[in-house]
């Protein structure tokens, strides 16, 4: 079951990251490897991803519901550790790069919190 939760988390991370604007991804990745990266966008990306994850998943930290700010902080910390080369590959919309980033964030945050899907409600 834990593996299913990890797969679900990676899937939702992938969806939330791919919803970012091209400009924001370009600012994150730079215009060449290691050139003109703007790290201030990391917090905006993390905040948007946390909003998306907390809306669709029941995220818990140490058995208690995690705050969006806490989830955003964990995502931002993981994104700060993304290499220049991997960040630049995101600007190409390279599928492997997106999977690698999602894997990196999921592994980094796995120790901090767990997630399960919320039951879907009819709208």
N, CA, C and O atoms as a GROMACS GRO file, in nm:
protein
  492
    1UNK      N    1   0.083  -0.120   0.000
    1UNK     CA    2   0.000   0.000   0.000
    1UNK      C    3   0.087   0.126   0.000
    1UNK      O    4   0.052   0.226  -0.063
    2UNK      N    5   0.198   0.122   0.070
    2UNK     CA    6   0.287   0.237   0.075
    2UNK      C    7   0.339   0.272  -0.064
    2UNK      O    8   0.353   0.390  -0.098
    3UNK      N    9   0.368   0.170  -0.145
    3UNK     CA   10   0.416   0.194  -0.280
    3UNK      C   11   0.308   0.263  -0.363
    3UNK      O   12   0.339   0.350  -0.444
    4UNK      N   13   0.180   0.224  -0.342
    4UNK     CA   14   0.071   0.291  -0.412
    4UNK      C   15   0.062   0.438  -0.373
    4UNK      O   16   0.037   0.524  -0.458
    5UNK      N   17   0.082   0.467  -0.246
    5UNK     CA   18   0.079   0.607  -0.200
    5UNK      C   19   0.193   0.686  -0.264
    5UNK      O   20   0.175   0.802  -0.301
    6UNK      N   21   0.310   0.624  -0.278
    6UNK     CA   22   0.423   0.691  -0.343
    6UNK      C   23   0.396   0.718  -0.489
    6UNK      O   24   0.430   0.824  -0.541
    7UNK      N   25   0.334   0.621  -0.557
    7UNK     CA   26   0.298   0.639  -0.697
    7UNK      C   27   0.196   0.750  -0.712
    7UNK      O   28   0.205   0.831  -0.804
    8UNK      N   29   0.098   0.753  -0.623
    8UNK     CA   30  -0.004   0.857  -0.625
    8UNK      C   31   0.060   0.994  -0.603
    8UNK      O   32   0.026   1.091  -0.672
    9UNK      N   33   0.151   1.002  -0.507
    9UNK     CA   34   0.218   1.129  -0.480
    9UNK      C   35   0.298   1.177  -0.601
    9UNK      O   36   0.291   1.294  -0.637
   10UNK      N   37   0.371   1.086  -0.664
   10UNK     CA   38   0.450   1.123  -0.782
   10UNK      C   39   0.359   1.171  -0.896
   10UNK      O   40   0.392   1.267  -0.966
   11UNK      N   41   0.247   1.105  -0.912
   11UNK     CA   42   0.152   1.142  -1.017
   11UNK      C   43   0.097   1.283  -0.994
   11UNK      O   44   0.089   1.364  -1.086
   12UNK      N   45   0.059   1.312  -0.870
   12UNK     CA   46   0.005   1.445  -0.839
   12UNK      C   47   0.114   1.552  -0.846
   12UNK      O   48   0.086   1.664  -0.888
   13UNK      N   49   0.235   1.518  -0.805
   13UNK     CA   50   0.345   1.614  -0.819
   13UNK      C   51   0.368   1.646  -0.966
   13UNK      O   52   0.385   1.763  -1.003
   14UNK      N   53   0.369   1.543  -1.050
   14UNK     CA   54   0.390   1.561  -1.193
   14UNK      C   55   0.282   1.653  -1.250
   14UNK      O   56   0.312   1.745  -1.326
   15UNK      N   57   0.158   1.629  -1.213
   15UNK     CA   58   0.048   1.714  -1.262
   15UNK      C   59   0.063   1.857  -1.216
   15UNK      O   60   0.044   1.950  -1.294
   16UNK      N   61   0.097   1.876  -1.089
   16UNK     CA   62   0.108   2.013  -1.038
   16UNK      C   63   0.226   2.087  -1.097
   16UNK      O   64   0.216   2.207  -1.125
   17UNK      N   65   0.339   2.019  -1.118
   17UNK     CA   66   0.455   2.086  -1.177
   17UNK      C   67   0.431   2.120  -1.324
   17UNK      O   68   0.474   2.226  -1.370
   18UNK      N   69   0.363   2.034  -1.395
   18UNK     CA   70   0.339   2.060  -1.538
   18UNK      C   71   0.237   2.170  -1.561
   18UNK      O   72   0.225   2.221  -1.673
   19UNK      N   73   0.164   2.208  -1.458
   19UNK     CA   74   0.069   2.319  -1.471
   19UNK      C   75   0.137   2.456  -1.457
   19UNK      O   76   0.073   2.559  -1.477
   20UNK      N   77   0.264   2.456  -1.425
   20UNK     CA   78   0.337   2.582  -1.411
   20UNK      C   79   0.353   2.647  -1.549
   20UNK      O   80   0.359   2.579  -1.651
   21UNK      N   81   0.358   2.777  -1.549
   21UNK     CA   82   0.373   2.849  -1.676
   21UNK      C   83   0.513   2.824  -1.734
   21UNK      O   84   0.608   2.794  -1.661
   22UNK      N   85   0.523   2.838  -1.864
   22UNK     CA   86   0.652   2.821  -1.932
   22UNK      C   87   0.753   2.922  -1.880
   22UNK      O   88   0.871   2.890  -1.865
   23UNK      N   89   0.709   3.042  -1.852
   23UNK     CA   90   0.800   3.145  -1.802
   23UNK      C   91   0.857   3.106  -1.666
   23UNK      O   92   0.976   3.122  -1.641
   24UNK      N   93   0.771   3.053  -1.579
   24UNK     CA   94   0.817   3.013  -1.446
   24UNK      C   95   0.917   2.897  -1.456
   24UNK      O   96   1.017   2.894  -1.385
   25UNK      N   97   0.888   2.803  -1.545
   25UNK     CA   98   0.980   2.690  -1.566
   25UNK      C   99   1.112   2.741  -1.623
   25UNK      O  100   1.219   2.694  -1.583
   26UNK      N  101   1.107   2.836  -1.715
   26UNK     CA  102   1.228   2.894  -1.773
   26UNK      C  103   1.309   2.968  -1.666
   26UNK      O  104   1.431   2.958  -1.662
   27UNK      N  105   1.240   3.041  -1.579
   27UNK     CA  106   1.310   3.111  -1.471
   27UNK      C  107   1.376   3.011  -1.376
   27UNK      O  108   1.485   3.036  -1.326
   28UNK      N  109   1.310   2.900  -1.350
   28UNK     CA  110   1.365   2.797  -1.263
   28UNK      C  111   1.484   2.727  -1.328
   28UNK      O  112   1.585   2.701  -1.262
   29UNK      N  113   1.471   2.696  -1.457
   29UNK     CA  114   1.575   2.617  -1.526
   29UNK      C  115   1.688   2.698  -1.583
   29UNK      O  116   1.798   2.646  -1.601
   30UNK      N  117   1.664   2.824  -1.612
   30UNK     CA  118   1.768   2.907  -1.672
   30UNK      C  119   1.765   2.900  -1.824
   30UNK      O  120   1.683   2.831  -1.884
   31UNK      N  121   1.857   2.972  -1.884
   31UNK     CA  122   1.864   2.980  -2.029
   31UNK      C  123   1.978   2.898  -2.085
   31UNK      O  124   1.989   2.880  -2.207
   32UNK      N  125   2.062   2.849  -1.999
   32UNK     CA  126   2.168   2.753  -2.027
   32UNK      C  127   2.191   2.681  -1.896
   32UNK      O  128   2.140   2.723  -1.792
   33UNK      N  129   2.267   2.575  -1.901
   33UNK     CA  130   2.294   2.503  -1.776
   33UNK      C  131   2.370   2.595  -1.682
   33UNK      O  132   2.482   2.637  -1.710
   34UNK      N  133   2.305   2.626  -1.569
   34UNK     CA  134   2.368   2.711  -1.468
   34UNK      C  135   2.365   2.859  -1.496
   34UNK      O  136   2.424   2.936  -1.420
   35UNK      N  137   2.299   2.903  -1.601
   35UNK     CA  138   2.300   3.045  -1.638
   35UNK      C  139   2.163   3.107  -1.616
   35UNK      O  140   2.061   3.056  -1.662
   36UNK      N  141   2.163   3.217  -1.544
   36UNK     CA  142   2.045   3.301  -1.525
   36UNK      C  143   1.928   3.228  -1.460
   36UNK      O  144   1.812   3.257  -1.491
   37UNK      N  145   1.956   3.134  -1.372
   37UNK     CA  146   1.848   3.073  -1.294
   37UNK      C  147   1.800   3.173  -1.191
   37UNK      O  148   1.880   3.248  -1.135
   38UNK      N  149   1.671   3.175  -1.167
   38UNK     CA  150   1.613   3.267  -1.071
   38UNK      C  151   1.547   3.187  -0.959
   38UNK      O  152   1.432   3.146  -0.972
   39UNK      N  153   1.619   3.165  -0.851
   39UNK     CA  154   1.569   3.077  -0.745
   39UNK      C  155   1.446   3.130  -0.671
   39UNK      O  156   1.383   3.055  -0.596
   40UNK      N  157   1.413   3.257  -0.690
   40UNK     CA  158   1.295   3.309  -0.620
   40UNK      C  159   1.165   3.242  -0.666
   40UNK      O  160   1.066   3.245  -0.594
   41UNK      N  161   1.164   3.181  -0.784
   41UNK     CA  162   1.042   3.116  -0.832
   41UNK      C  163   1.017   2.982  -0.764
   41UNK      O  164   0.908   2.926  -0.774
   42UNK      N  165   1.118   2.929  -0.695
   42UNK     CA  166   1.102   2.801  -0.628
   42UNK      C  167   0.987   2.806  -0.529
   42UNK      O  168   0.908   2.712  -0.521
   43UNK      N  169   0.977   2.913  -0.454
   43UNK     CA  170   0.871   2.922  -0.353
   43UNK      C  171   0.733   2.933  -0.417
   43UNK      O  172   0.636   2.880  -0.363
   44UNK      N  173   0.723   3.000  -0.530
   44UNK     CA  174   0.595   3.008  -0.600
   44UNK      C  175   0.554   2.872  -0.655
   44UNK      O  176   0.438   2.833  -0.646
   45UNK      N  177   0.650   2.799  -0.712
   45UNK     CA  178   0.622   2.665  -0.764
   45UNK      C  179   0.580   2.574  -0.649
   45UNK      O  180   0.483   2.499  -0.660
   46UNK      N  181   0.653   2.581  -0.538
   46UNK     CA  182   0.623   2.497  -0.422
   46UNK      C  183   0.486   2.530  -0.363
   46UNK      O  184   0.412   2.440  -0.324
   47UNK      N  185   0.453   2.657  -0.358
   47UNK     CA  186   0.323   2.698  -0.304
   47UNK      C  187   0.208   2.646  -0.391
   47UNK      O  188   0.109   2.595  -0.340
   48UNK      N  189   0.223   2.659  -0.523
   48UNK     CA  190   0.120   2.609  -0.614
   48UNK      C  191   0.106   2.457  -0.604
   48UNK      O  192  -0.005   2.404  -0.604
   49UNK      N  193   0.220   2.388  -0.596
   49UNK     CA  194   0.218   2.243  -0.585
   49UNK      C  195   0.153   2.200  -0.453
   49UNK      O  196   0.075   2.105  -0.451
   50UNK      N  197   0.185   2.270  -0.345
   50UNK     CA  198   0.125   2.238  -0.215
   50UNK      C  199  -0.026   2.259  -0.216
   50UNK      O  200  -0.101   2.178  -0.162
   51UNK      N  201  -0.071   2.368  -0.278
   51UNK     CA  202  -0.216   2.391  -0.290
   51UNK      C  203  -0.282   2.276  -0.364
   51UNK      O  204  -0.387   2.227  -0.321
   52UNK      N  205  -0.222   2.233  -0.473
   52UNK     CA  206  -0.277   2.124  -0.554
   52UNK      C  207  -0.277   1.993  -0.475
   52UNK      O  208  -0.378   1.923  -0.471
   53UNK      N  209  -0.165   1.961  -0.412
   53UNK     CA  210  -0.155   1.836  -0.336
   53UNK      C  211  -0.250   1.833  -0.218
   53UNK      O  212  -0.317   1.732  -0.195
   54UNK      N  213  -0.257   1.942  -0.144
   54UNK     CA  214  -0.343   1.945  -0.025
   54UNK      C  215  -0.491   1.944  -0.061
   54UNK      O  216  -0.574   1.905   0.020
   55UNK      N  217  -0.524   1.986  -0.182
   55UNK     CA  218  -0.662   1.980  -0.228
   55UNK      C  219  -0.703   1.838  -0.262
   55UNK      O  220  -0.816   1.797  -0.236
   56UNK      N  221  -0.611   1.762  -0.320
   56UNK     CA  222  -0.645   1.630  -0.371
   56UNK      C  223  -0.597   1.514  -0.285
   56UNK      O  224  -0.645   1.401  -0.302
   57UNK      N  225  -0.504   1.538  -0.195
   57UNK     CA  226  -0.451   1.430  -0.112
   57UNK      C  227  -0.465   1.464   0.036
   57UNK      O  228  -0.467   1.581   0.074
   58UNK      N  229  -0.476   1.362   0.116
   58UNK     CA  230  -0.477   1.378   0.261
   58UNK      C  231  -0.333   1.359   0.308
   58UNK      O  232  -0.287   1.246   0.323
   59UNK      N  233  -0.264   1.468   0.330
   59UNK     CA  234  -0.122   1.463   0.365
   59UNK      C  235  -0.108   1.478   0.516
   59UNK      O  236  -0.164   1.569   0.577
   60UNK      N  237  -0.031   1.388   0.573
   60UNK     CA  238  -0.012   1.389   0.717
   60UNK      C  239   0.137   1.397   0.749
   60UNK      O  240   0.220   1.338   0.680
   61UNK      N  241   0.169   1.470   0.854
   61UNK     CA  242   0.305   1.479   0.905
   61UNK      C  243   0.301   1.431   1.050
   61UNK      O  244   0.233   1.489   1.134
   62UNK      N  245   0.373   1.325   1.078
   62UNK     CA  246   0.376   1.265   1.210
   62UNK      C  247   0.235   1.230   1.259
   62UNK      O  248   0.203   1.249   1.376
   63UNK      N  249   0.153   1.180   1.168
   63UNK     CA  250   0.018   1.136   1.203
   63UNK      C  251  -0.087   1.245   1.212
   63UNK      O  252  -0.204   1.215   1.236
   64UNK      N  253  -0.049   1.369   1.194
   64UNK     CA  254  -0.144   1.481   1.201
   64UNK      C  255  -0.152   1.547   1.064
   64UNK      O  256  -0.057   1.541   0.986
   65UNK      N  257  -0.265   1.610   1.033
   65UNK     CA  258  -0.278   1.676   0.903
   65UNK      C  259  -0.168   1.782   0.884
   65UNK      O  260  -0.143   1.865   0.971
   66UNK      N  261  -0.104   1.776   0.769
   66UNK     CA  262   0.004   1.871   0.738
   66UNK      C  263  -0.055   2.002   0.686
   66UNK      O  264  -0.156   2.002   0.616
   67UNK      N  265   0.008   2.110   0.722
   67UNK     CA  266  -0.035   2.241   0.672
   67UNK      C  267   0.018   2.261   0.530
   67UNK      O  268   0.118   2.201   0.491
   68UNK      N  269  -0.050   2.347   0.455
   68UNK     CA  270  -0.002   2.378   0.320
   68UNK      C  271   0.136   2.443   0.326
   68UNK      O  272   0.220   2.419   0.239
   69UNK      N  273   0.158   2.524   0.428
   69UNK     CA  274   0.289   2.589   0.441
   69UNK      C  275   0.399   2.486   0.466
   69UNK      O  276   0.509   2.499   0.412
   70UNK      N  277   0.370   2.385   0.545
   70UNK     CA  278   0.467   2.280   0.572
   70UNK      C  279   0.496   2.197   0.448
   70UNK      O  280   0.611   2.161   0.423
   71UNK      N  281   0.393   2.167   0.372
   71UNK     CA  282   0.410   2.091   0.248
   71UNK      C  283   0.490   2.174   0.148
   71UNK      O  284   0.580   2.124   0.082
   72UNK      N  285   0.456   2.303   0.137
   72UNK     CA  286   0.527   2.392   0.045
   72UNK      C  287   0.674   2.403   0.084
   72UNK      O  288   0.762   2.407  -0.003
   73UNK      N  289   0.702   2.408   0.213
   73UNK     CA  290   0.840   2.417   0.260
   73UNK      C  291   0.919   2.293   0.218
   73UNK      O  292   1.032   2.304   0.170
   74UNK      N  293   0.860   2.175   0.237
   74UNK     CA  294   0.928   2.050   0.200
   74UNK      C  295   0.953   2.044   0.050
   74UNK      O  296   1.060   2.000   0.007
   75UNK      N  297   0.856   2.086  -0.029
   75UNK     CA  298   0.872   2.086  -0.175
   75UNK      C  299   0.980   2.186  -0.216
   75UNK      O  300   1.064   2.156  -0.302
   76UNK      N  301   0.980   2.304  -0.156
   76UNK     CA  302   1.080   2.406  -0.188
   76UNK      C  303   1.221   2.356  -0.153
   76UNK      O  304   1.315   2.378  -0.230
   77UNK      N  305   1.235   2.290  -0.040
   77UNK     CA  306   1.366   2.237  -0.002
   77UNK      C  307   1.414   2.134  -0.103
   77UNK      O  308   1.532   2.132  -0.140
   78UNK      N  309   1.324   2.049  -0.148
   78UNK     CA  310   1.361   1.949  -0.248
   78UNK      C  311   1.397   2.015  -0.381
   78UNK      O  312   1.493   1.974  -0.446
   79UNK      N  313   1.323   2.117  -0.422
   79UNK     CA  314   1.352   2.186  -0.548
   79UNK      C  315   1.484   2.262  -0.541
   79UNK      O  316   1.551   2.279  -0.644
   80UNK      N  317   1.522   2.307  -0.423
   80UNK     CA  318   1.652   2.376  -0.409
   80UNK      C  319   1.768   2.280  -0.436
   80UNK      O  320   1.877   2.324  -0.471
   81UNK      N  321   1.744   2.152  -0.418
   81UNK     CA  322   1.850   2.052  -0.439
   81UNK      C  323   1.856   2.000  -0.582
   81UNK      O  324   1.940   1.914  -0.612
   82UNK      N  325   1.770   2.049  -0.670
   82UNK     CA  326   1.771   2.005  -0.810
   82UNK      C  327   1.894   2.063  -0.879
   82UNK      O  328   1.922   2.183  -0.867
   83UNK      N  329   1.966   1.978  -0.949
   83UNK     CA  330   2.089   2.023  -1.017
   83UNK      C  331   2.056   2.121  -1.130
   83UNK      O  332   1.944   2.125  -1.180
   84UNK      N  333   2.156   2.200  -1.168
   84UNK     CA  334   2.140   2.295  -1.278
   84UNK      C  335   2.104   2.224  -1.408
   84UNK      O  336   2.018   2.270  -1.483
   85UNK      N  337   2.169   2.111  -1.434
   85UNK     CA  338   2.143   2.037  -1.557
   85UNK      C  339   1.999   1.985  -1.562
   85UNK      O  340   1.932   1.997  -1.664
   86UNK      N  341   1.952   1.927  -1.451
   86UNK     CA  342   1.816   1.875  -1.447
   86UNK      C  343   1.714   1.989  -1.458
   86UNK      O  344   1.614   1.975  -1.529
   87UNK      N  345   1.739   2.099  -1.390
   87UNK     CA  346   1.648   2.214  -1.399
   87UNK      C  347   1.640   2.266  -1.542
   87UNK      O  348   1.532   2.300  -1.590
   88UNK      N  349   1.753   2.271  -1.610
   88UNK     CA  350   1.754   2.319  -1.748
   88UNK      C  351   1.677   2.223  -1.839
   88UNK      O  352   1.608   2.267  -1.931
   89UNK      N  353   1.689   2.093  -1.815
   89UNK     CA  354   1.618   1.995  -1.896
   89UNK      C  355   1.466   2.010  -1.881
   89UNK      O  356   1.392   1.971  -1.971
   90UNK      N  357   1.419   2.064  -1.770
   90UNK     CA  358   1.276   2.088  -1.753
   90UNK      C  359   1.224   2.189  -1.856
   90UNK      O  360   1.108   2.182  -1.897
   91UNK      N  361   1.309   2.282  -1.897
   91UNK     CA  362   1.265   2.383  -1.993
   91UNK      C  363   1.237   2.322  -2.129
   91UNK      O  364   1.167   2.382  -2.210
   92UNK      N  365   1.290   2.204  -2.155
   92UNK     CA  366   1.264   2.134  -2.280
   92UNK      C  367   1.134   2.056  -2.274
   92UNK      O  368   1.089   2.000  -2.374
   93UNK      N  369   1.074   2.050  -2.154
   93UNK     CA  370   0.956   1.966  -2.129
   93UNK      C  371   0.991   1.819  -2.150
   93UNK      O  372   0.910   1.741  -2.200
   94UNK      N  373   1.114   1.783  -2.112
   94UNK     CA  374   1.165   1.647  -2.122
   94UNK      C  375   1.096   1.558  -2.017
   94UNK      O  376   1.106   1.585  -1.898
   95UNK      N  377   1.025   1.454  -2.062
   95UNK     CA  378   0.950   1.368  -1.972
   95UNK      C  379   1.038   1.303  -1.865
   95UNK      O  380   0.997   1.294  -1.749
   96UNK      N  381   1.156   1.260  -1.902
   96UNK     CA  382   1.245   1.197  -1.804
   96UNK      C  383   1.287   1.298  -1.698
   96UNK      O  384   1.297   1.262  -1.580
   97UNK      N  385   1.312   1.420  -1.737
   97UNK     CA  386   1.348   1.523  -1.640
   97UNK      C  387   1.234   1.547  -1.542
   97UNK      O  388   1.257   1.560  -1.421
   98UNK      N  389   1.112   1.554  -1.592
   98UNK     CA  390   0.996   1.574  -1.504
   98UNK      C  391   0.982   1.458  -1.406
   98UNK      O  392   0.956   1.478  -1.287
   99UNK      N  393   1.000   1.333  -1.456
   99UNK     CA  394   0.992   1.216  -1.367
   99UNK      C  395   1.103   1.222  -1.262
   99UNK      O  396   1.079   1.189  -1.146
  100UNK      N  397   1.222   1.262  -1.302
  100UNK     CA  398   1.334   1.271  -1.209
  100UNK      C  399   1.308   1.375  -1.099
  100UNK      O  400   1.337   1.351  -0.982
  101UNK      N  401   1.254   1.489  -1.136
  101UNK     CA  402   1.224   1.593  -1.038
  101UNK      C  403   1.115   1.545  -0.943
  101UNK      O  404   1.126   1.563  -0.821
  102UNK      N  405   1.011   1.484  -0.997
  102UNK     CA  406   0.903   1.434  -0.911
  102UNK      C  407   0.956   1.326  -0.816
  102UNK      O  408   0.918   1.323  -0.699
  103UNK      N  409   1.042   1.240  -0.866
  103UNK     CA  410   1.102   1.136  -0.783
  103UNK      C  411   1.186   1.200  -0.672
  103UNK      O  412   1.179   1.157  -0.556
  104UNK      N  413   1.263   1.301  -0.707
  104UNK     CA  414   1.348   1.370  -0.610
  104UNK      C  415   1.264   1.433  -0.499
  104UNK      O  416   1.296   1.419  -0.381
  105UNK      N  417   1.157   1.501  -0.537
  105UNK     CA  418   1.071   1.566  -0.439
  105UNK      C  419   1.000   1.461  -0.352
  105UNK      O  420   0.989   1.477  -0.231
  106UNK      N  421   0.953   1.354  -0.416
  106UNK     CA  422   0.882   1.250  -0.342
  106UNK      C  423   0.974   1.182  -0.241
  106UNK      O  424   0.934   1.158  -0.127
  107UNK      N  425   1.094   1.150  -0.282
  107UNK     CA  426   1.190   1.084  -0.191
  107UNK      C  427   1.227   1.178  -0.077
  107UNK      O  428   1.235   1.135   0.039
  108UNK      N  429   1.250   1.304  -0.109
  108UNK     CA  430   1.289   1.402  -0.007
  108UNK      C  431   1.178   1.419   0.097
  108UNK      O  432   1.205   1.427   0.217
  109UNK      N  433   1.055   1.425   0.050
  109UNK     CA  434   0.944   1.453   0.142
  109UNK      C  435   0.885   1.328   0.207
  109UNK      O  436   0.807   1.339   0.302
  110UNK      N  437   0.920   1.211   0.158
  110UNK     CA  438   0.863   1.087   0.210
  110UNK      C  439   0.887   1.072   0.360
  110UNK      O  440   0.801   1.024   0.433
  111UNK      N  441   1.004   1.113   0.405
  111UNK     CA  442   1.036   1.102   0.547
  111UNK      C  443   0.955   1.203   0.630
  111UNK      O  444   0.930   1.180   0.748
  112UNK      N  445   0.916   1.312   0.569
  112UNK     CA  446   0.846   1.417   0.642
  112UNK      C  447   0.695   1.393   0.653
  112UNK      O  448   0.635   1.424   0.756
  113UNK      N  449   0.635   1.340   0.548
  113UNK     CA  450   0.491   1.321   0.552
  113UNK      C  451   0.447   1.205   0.465
  113UNK      O  452   0.519   1.159   0.376
  114UNK      N  453   0.325   1.158   0.492
  114UNK     CA  454   0.264   1.051   0.412
  114UNK      C  455   0.138   1.106   0.349
  114UNK      O  456   0.082   1.206   0.395
  115UNK      N  457   0.092   1.040   0.243
  115UNK     CA  458  -0.026   1.090   0.175
  115UNK      C  459  -0.116   0.975   0.133
  115UNK      O  460  -0.070   0.864   0.106
  116UNK      N  461  -0.244   1.003   0.127
  116UNK     CA  462  -0.342   0.912   0.074
  116UNK      C  463  -0.443   0.994  -0.004
  116UNK      O  464  -0.456   1.114   0.019
  117UNK      N  465  -0.513   0.931  -0.094
  117UNK     CA  466  -0.612   1.004  -0.174
  117UNK      C  467  -0.734   1.038  -0.092
  117UNK      O  468  -0.778   0.959  -0.008
  118UNK      N  469  -0.790   1.152  -0.115
  118UNK     CA  470  -0.919   1.189  -0.056
  118UNK      C  471  -1.030   1.124  -0.135
  118UNK      O  472  -1.018   1.111  -0.257
  119UNK      N  473  -1.137   1.084  -0.069
  119UNK     CA  474  -1.249   1.034  -0.148
  119UNK      C  475  -1.304   1.145  -0.238
  119UNK      O  476  -1.320   1.259  -0.194
  120UNK      N  477  -1.332   1.111  -0.361
  120UNK     CA  478  -1.384   1.210  -0.455
  120UNK      C  479  -1.531   1.234  -0.423
  120UNK      O  480  -1.605   1.140  -0.394
  121UNK      N  481  -1.571   1.358  -0.428
  121UNK     CA  482  -1.711   1.391  -0.404
  121UNK      C  483  -1.773   1.439  -0.534
  121UNK      O  484  -1.707   1.503  -0.615
  122UNK      N  485  -1.900   1.406  -0.552
  122UNK     CA  486  -1.970   1.448  -0.674
  122UNK      C  487  -1.995   1.599  -0.666
  122UNK      O  488  -2.030   1.652  -0.561
  123UNK      N  489  -1.976   1.664  -0.777
  123UNK     CA  490  -1.998   1.810  -0.780
  123UNK      C  491  -2.112   1.841  -0.871
  123UNK      O  492  -2.147   1.958  -0.888
   0.00000   0.00000   0.00000
